[in-house]
Amino acid sequence: MTVDGVEEGLMAVVEFDNGTLGQVHDIYNAPHSLSGIEIIGSKGSISSPAAC
């Protein structure tokens, strides 16, 4: 996913010291897409759209 050699997005999986895994992804060129954060755990989840 590049335009003129510049990346348009990223994805990563992060493992914390306590073994918890986190996933991060972002796409820079998706028109009309919403931004926000979502945390999903074994006891529930929480999400919030980004303030624009």
Buried (B, 14 or more C-beta within 10 A) or exposed (E): EEEEEEEEEEEEEEEEEEEEEEEEEEEEEEEEEEEEEEEEEEEEEEEEEEEE
